[in-house]
Amino acid sequence: MNTIRAAATASTLVLALALAGCSDATKKEFGIEANPPDAFQVGTQPPLSLPPELGQLPAPNPGEPRPQAADAAADGADILAPGGSTAPAAATPGEQALLQQSGPTPPAGIRATVNQSALIASKPPGFVSSLMGSGPAPAPIVNAPAEQQRLQENEALGQPVTAGATPQQTDEKPGLLHRFLNIF
């Protein structure tokens, strides 16, 4: 009986540790982390209505939106532009010139890419990553004295400043496991 209780306790601890290390999406799925609704998509539900005759009810189609339901995005667009047109007005010649001077059009989805990169860069390494020393690599830092010496040598030799590699240093610290293995 004690072995069953010990196995149950051990499996509960293992499960708790496994859930603690889950990704944010998994934590939201299991209800460990809050999953609030999108504030821009929250709308009011229309009141229930009863048709004149109950025999005239349309057949339900699963997965389709309710026929009387309003779209929150469309309601917001109607509030911002009561005329019904949310299309931008024609750009003035000054606006067109400014847009041409600003450079090429950014690729589609650039905002999502930048946000994802910022999220990855700002996320602290987890326990296992810090233990292994395998977290995201820190940005390289230019070794200023060595770079100054390289630039002076290039100038003395008449070479362009782009000749040669830029000396860099990193503040990367090895993980606990790497330090332990380096003892041997």
C-alpha positions in Angstrom: 0.0 0.0 0.0 2.9 2.4 0.8 4.4 1.7 -2.6 1.2 2.7 -4.4 1.0 5.9 -2.3 4.7 6.7 -3.0 4.1 6.1 -6.7 1.1 8.4 -6.7 3.0 11.1 -4.9 6.0 10.8 -7.2 3.8 10.9 -10.3 1.9 13.9 -8.9 5.2 15.8 -8.3 6.4 14.9 -11.8 3.2 16.1 -13.3 3.3 19.3 -11.4 6.9 19.9 -12.5 5.9 19.1 -16.1 3.0 21.5 -16.0 5.2 24.3 -14.5 7.5 24.1 -17.5 4.8 24.2 -20.1 4.6 27.0 -22.7 2.3 29.9 -22.3 -0.2 28.4 -24.7 -0.4 25.2 -22.8 -0.7 27.1 -19.5 -3.7 29.0 -21.0 -5.2 25.7 -22.3 -5.1 24.0 -18.9 -6.4 27.1 -17.1 -3.2 27.8 -15.2 -2.8 31.2 -16.7 -5.7 33.6 -17.4 -7.0 33.8 -20.9 -8.9 37.1 -21.1 -11.0 38.0 -24.2 -9.7 40.4 -26.8 -10.9 43.8 -25.7 -11.4 44.9 -29.3 -13.6 42.0 -30.2 -16.0 42.2 -27.2 -19.5 43.2 -28.3 -23.0 43.1 -27.0 -25.2 40.2 -28.0 -28.5 41.1 -29.6 -31.7 40.3 -27.7 -33.4 37.0 -28.3 -36.3 37.3 -30.6 -39.2 34.9 -31.2 -40.5 34.4 -34.8 -44.3 34.8 -35.3 -44.7 31.1 -35.8 -42.5 28.5 -34.3 -42.8 26.3 -37.4 -41.0 28.9 -39.4 -37.7 28.6 -37.6 -34.7 28.2 -40.0 -32.7 25.0 -39.7 -29.5 25.7 -37.6 -26.1 25.5 -39.3 -23.4 24.6 -36.8 -20.4 26.8 -37.0 -22.1 29.7 -38.7 -22.5 33.0 -37.0 -25.9 34.0 -35.7 -27.9 35.9 -38.4 -28.7 38.7 -36.1 -25.2 39.0 -34.5 -23.3 42.1 -35.3 -19.6 42.2 -36.2 -17.6 44.2 -33.6 -15.1 45.4 -36.2 -17.9 46.6 -38.5 -19.6 48.4 -35.6 -16.4 50.1 -34.8 -15.8 51.2 -38.4 -19.4 52.6 -38.5 -18.7 54.6 -35.4 -15.4 56.0 -36.8 -16.7 56.7 -40.3 -20.5 57.2 -40.2 -20.6 57.6 -43.9 -19.9 53.9 -44.3 -16.6 54.5 -46.2 -13.4 53.6 -44.3 -11.3 53.9 -47.5 -8.6 56.5 -47.1 -8.9 59.7 -49.1 -6.7 60.3 -52.0 -3.2 61.3 -50.9 -2.1 64.9 -51.6 1.0 65.5 -53.8 3.0 66.3 -50.6 2.0 63.1 -48.9 2.9 61.1 -52.1 6.3 62.8 -52.2 6.9 62.0 -48.5 5.9 58.3 -49.0 8.3 58.0 -52.0 11.2 59.5 -50.0 10.5 57.2 -47.1 11.8 54.2 -49.0 10.3 50.9 -50.1 7.1 49.5 -48.7 7.8 47.2 -45.7 7.0 43.5 -46.2 3.6 42.3 -45.1 3.6 41.0 -41.5 6.7 43.0 -40.5 5.0 44.2 -37.3 4.3 40.6 -36.2 7.9 39.6 -37.0 9.3 42.5 -34.9 6.9 41.8 -32.0 7.9 38.1 -32.0 11.6 39.0 -32.1 11.1 41.5 -29.2 9.2 38.9 -27.2 12.0 36.3 -27.7 14.7 38.8 -26.8 13.0 40.1 -23.7 12.0 36.6 -22.3 14.3 35.5 -19.5 15.9 32.1 -19.9 14.1 29.2 -18.2 15.6 27.1 -15.5 16.8 24.3 -17.8 18.3 26.9 -20.3 20.2 28.6 -17.5 21.4 25.3 -16.2 22.6 24.2 -19.6 23.8 27.6 -20.7 21.8 27.3 -23.9 19.6 30.4 -23.7 19.5 33.0 -26.4 23.0 34.3 -27.3 23.6 37.8 -26.1 24.3 40.5 -28.7 28.0 40.7 -29.5 29.8 43.8 -28.1 32.5 45.5 -30.0 35.9 45.4 -28.4 36.7 49.1 -28.5 40.5 49.1 -28.0 41.1 46.3 -30.5 38.7 48.0 -33.0 40.6 51.3 -32.7 43.9 49.4 -33.3 42.4 47.7 -36.4 41.2 51.0 -37.8 44.6 52.7 -37.2 46.3 49.8 -39.0 44.0 50.0 -41.9 44.6 53.7 -42.2 48.3 53.3 -42.0 48.2 50.6 -44.8 45.8 52.7 -46.9 43.1 50.1 -46.7 39.4 50.9 -46.3 37.8 50.9 -42.9 35.7 47.9 -43.9 38.8 45.6 -44.4 39.2 43.0 -41.7 36.8 41.6 -39.1 35.4 43.7 -36.3 36.8 42.4 -33.0 33.9 41.4 -30.7 33.6 40.2 -27.1 30.6 38.5 -25.5 29.4 38.5 -21.9 28.0 35.0 -22.3 28.5 32.9 -19.1 28.6 29.2 -19.3 25.8 27.2 -17.6 26.2 25.2 -14.5 26.5 22.0 -16.4 29.2 23.4 -18.7 31.2 24.6 -15.7 30.9 21.2 -14.1 32.1 19.4 -17.2 35.0 21.8 -17.6 36.4 20.6 -14.3 37.1 17.2 -15.7 
